[in-house]
Amino acid sequence: MTPKRKGAIRMADIPAATLLRLNKGEIEALTLAEVLAVDFARLLQSAFPGLDKSLVKQMREANEELGWLARTRLAGALLYQGLGAKALKKTLHHPSDQVRGWGAALIAALPEMDIEERLELVRPIADDPNAGTRETAWLMIRPHIAADIKHSIRILRPWTASAQPNLRRFASEITRPRGVWCTHIPELRKDPKPGLILLEALHADPSRYVQNSVANWLNDASKDNPDFVKNICRIWAQQSRTKETAYICKRAQRTLRKKS
């Protein structure tokens, strides 16, 4: 059995042979340092050798100018421009976690598509084995969610009943009022109550992965609506005397505790 590879913590510590394989799309990145070290232009050319050279050149220029998130969005746009929606199938089962994440960026780039269809397309990426790819899924689709948040929440409600914890987490993570590495959702910052239909379904979820997302959602909300979060946690503590709910409520109020 081949020993499991250990990811590098710093970019400078990534072996040349490993970086070459990352850029060829032969292996997954295991750490943030490896994710950030990937040359998107080389990976794009390797994963899609038929792509027009002018599009690869755009990505090469972006390597110098844009951060990871913007380059990921650009990868989706370039794939759509050069290959159309048919490129999605190749991304879904690619060995590279980055390329699979580009699938979500491609879905986000597809024009004239309602949010329900977009979410259905991104479902396998939201349930990807790689945590980084799963995060990419919600980051790419979030602007479409934010554009019509109340409708999106109604569509995401069935996701909270999924047997897959990754999909349950997705419903919570993509609707966080503030979130990370992404723009805020002003409507939920002003009034987080519409999100309760998702959170209530997950307030005693057995998965720690989901629990952390629900707690982080509420922690986001506590920065603008502290009384809302205090009240929700008080109600949940009374209605659900479980260790799962207790954990969520404690983590959800960490910012409030610091302020007090």
C-alpha positions in Angstrom: 0.0 0.0 0.0 1.3 3.4 -1.0 1.8 5.6 2.1 -0.5 8.6 2.3 1.1 11.8 1.2 1.5 14.5 3.8 0.7 18.0 2.6 3.2 20.9 2.9 2.4 23.7 5.4 4.4 26.3 3.6 4.6 26.9 -0.2 8.4 26.8 0.1 8.2 23.3 1.5 6.3 21.8 -1.5 8.6 19.4 -3.3 9.2 20.3 -6.9 7.8 16.9 -8.0 4.6 17.4 -6.0 4.1 20.9 -7.4 4.5 19.6 -10.9 1.8 16.9 -10.3 -0.5 19.5 -8.7 -0.1 21.8 -11.8 -0.8 18.8 -14.1 -3.9 18.0 -12.2 -2.7 14.5 -11.2 -3.2 14.8 -7.5 -5.2 16.8 -4.9 -3.9 19.7 -2.8 -3.9 18.6 0.8 -3.2 22.0 2.5 -4.0 25.7 1.9 -0.4 26.3 1.0 -0.7 23.7 -1.8 -4.0 25.2 -3.0 -2.5 28.6 -3.3 0.7 27.3 -5.0 -1.1 25.8 -7.9 -0.5 27.6 -11.2 -4.0 27.9 -12.6 -2.8 28.6 -16.2 -0.7 25.4 -16.3 -3.5 23.4 -14.7 -6.1 24.8 -17.1 -4.0 23.9 -20.1 -3.3 20.4 -18.7 -6.9 19.6 -17.8 -8.3 21.1 -21.0 -5.7 20.8 -23.7 -8.1 21.8 -26.4 -8.9 25.1 -24.8 -8.0 28.2 -26.9 -4.5 29.5 -26.1 -5.9 33.0 -25.7 -8.0 31.9 -22.8 -5.0 30.2 -21.2 -3.1 33.4 -21.6 -5.8 35.3 -19.8 -5.4 32.9 -16.9 -1.6 33.3 -17.0 -2.0 37.0 -16.6 -4.5 36.6 -13.8 -2.0 34.5 -11.9 -0.1 37.7 -11.3 -3.0 40.0 -10.7 -5.8 38.1 -9.0 -6.3 36.2 -5.7 -7.4 32.6 -5.6 -11.2 33.3 -5.4 -11.2 35.6 -8.4 -9.0 33.2 -10.4 -11.4 30.4 -9.6 -14.3 32.5 -10.9 -12.3 33.3 -13.9 -11.6 29.6 -14.6 -15.3 28.9 -14.7 -15.9 31.9 -17.0 -13.1 30.8 -19.4 -14.3 27.2 -19.5 -17.8 28.4 -20.4 -16.4 30.8 -23.0 -14.2 28.2 -24.6 -16.1 24.9 -24.2 -19.5 25.8 -23.0 -21.6 23.8 -20.5 -20.2 20.5 -21.8 -17.0 21.2 -19.9 -18.8 20.5 -16.6 -18.9 16.8 -17.1 -15.1 16.6 -17.3 -14.6 18.7 -14.2 -16.8 16.5 -12.0 -14.6 13.5 -11.9 -11.2 15.1 -12.4 -8.3 14.0 -10.1 -7.6 17.6 -9.2 -9.7 19.2 -6.4 -9.1 22.5 -8.0 -10.6 21.4 -11.3 -13.6 19.9 -9.6 -14.1 23.3 -7.9 -13.9 25.0 -11.3 -17.0 23.0 -12.1 -18.9 25.1 -9.5 -17.4 28.2 -11.0 -18.6 27.1 -14.4 -22.1 26.5 -13.0 -22.0 30.0 -11.6 -21.0 31.3 -15.0 -23.9 29.7 -16.9 -26.4 32.4 -18.0 -30.1 32.5 -17.8 -30.5 29.7 -15.3 -32.9 29.6 -12.3 -31.4 29.0 -8.9 -33.1 25.6 -8.5 -31.4 24.2 -11.6 -28.1 25.8 -10.6 -28.3 24.2 -7.1 -29.1 20.8 -8.6 -26.1 21.0 -10.9 -23.8 21.9 -8.0 -25.0 19.1 -5.7 -22.3 16.6 -6.5 -19.6 19.2 -6.0 -21.2 20.3 -2.7 -20.9 16.6 -1.6 -17.3 16.2 -2.9 -14.9 14.1 -0.7 -12.5 17.0 -0.6 -13.4 19.8 1.9 -11.7 22.5 -0.2 -13.8 21.6 -3.2 -17.0 21.6 -1.1 -16.1 25.1 0.1 -15.5 26.2 -3.4 -19.0 25.0 -4.3 -20.8 27.4 -2.0 -18.4 30.3 -2.6 -19.1 30.2 -6.3 -22.9 29.8 -6.1 -23.4 32.2 -3.2 -23.9 35.4 -5.3 -26.8 33.7 -7.0 -28.2 32.7 -3.7 -27.8 36.2 -2.3 -29.5 37.8 -5.3 -32.8 36.2 -4.2 -32.2 35.0 -0.7 -35.8 34.3 0.5 -36.5 32.2 -2.6 -33.2 30.4 -2.3 -33.8 29.5 1.3 -37.1 27.9 0.4 -35.3 25.8 -2.3 -32.5 24.9 0.2 -34.9 23.7 2.9 -35.1 20.1 1.6 -31.2 20.0 1.7 -31.4 20.1 5.5 -33.1 16.7 5.4 -30.4 15.1 3.3 -28.8 11.9 4.5 -25.4 13.5 3.5 -24.0 15.9 6.2 -22.0 17.7 3.4 -25.3 18.8 1.8 -26.9 19.7 5.1 -23.9 21.9 5.8 -24.0 23.4 2.4 -27.6 24.8 3.1 -26.3 26.5 6.2 -22.9 27.6 5.0 -24.0 29.2 1.7 -26.6 31.4 3.5 -24.4 32.7 6.3 -25.1 36.4 6.8 -21.5 37.4 6.7 -19.5 34.3 5.7 -15.8 34.1 5.0 -13.9 34.9 1.8 -17.2 36.3 0.3 -19.5 39.3 0.3 -22.1 39.6 3.0 -25.9 39.1 2.5 -27.3 42.5 3.6 -30.9 41.2 3.9 -29.9 38.5 6.5 -27.5 40.9 8.3 -30.5 43.3 8.7 -33.0 40.5 9.5 -31.7 37.0 10.1 -35.2 35.5 10.8 -35.7 34.1 7.2 -32.8 31.8 7.8 -34.4 30.1 10.7 -36.3 27.7 8.5 -32.9 26.2 7.7 -31.3 26.5 11.2 -34.3 25.0 13.0 -33.9 21.8 11.0 -30.3 21.5 12.0 -30.2 22.7 15.6 -29.5 19.2 16.9 -27.7 17.8 13.9 -25.6 14.8 14.8 -22.7 15.9 12.5 -20.0 18.2 14.1 -19.3 19.4 10.6 -22.9 20.7 10.3 -23.0 21.9 13.9 -20.0 24.2 13.4 -21.7 25.7 10.3 -25.0 26.4 12.2 -23.0 27.9 15.1 -21.0 30.0 12.7 -24.2 31.2 11.0 -25.6 32.4 14.3 -22.2 33.9 15.3 -22.3 35.9 12.1 -25.9 37.1 13.0 -24.8 38.0 16.6 -22.6 40.7 15.3 -25.6 42.7 14.0 -28.5 41.1 15.9 -27.2 40.0 19.3 -30.7 39.7 20.9 -31.9 37.5 18.1 -29.1 35.0 18.7 -29.5 35.1 22.5 -33.2 34.4 22.2 -32.8 31.5 19.7 -30.2 29.8 21.8 -32.4 30.2 24.9 -35.4 28.6 23.1 -33.3 25.8 21.6 -31.7 25.0 25.0 -35.2 24.6 26.5 -36.6 22.6 23.6 -33.6 20.4 22.8 -31.6 19.3 25.8 -29.0 17.5 23.7 -25.2 17.8 23.7 -25.4 18.7 20.0 -27.7 21.7 20.6 -25.6 22.8 23.7 -22.5 22.8 21.6 -24.1 24.8 18.8 -25.4 27.4 21.2 -22.1 27.8 23.1 -20.2 28.2 19.9 -22.8 30.5 18.4 -22.4 33.0 21.3 -18.6 33.1 21.4 -18.5 36.7 20.0 -21.1 37.8 22.5 -19.1 36.3 25.3 -16.0 38.3 24.2 -18.0 41.5 24.1 -19.4 41.0 27.6 
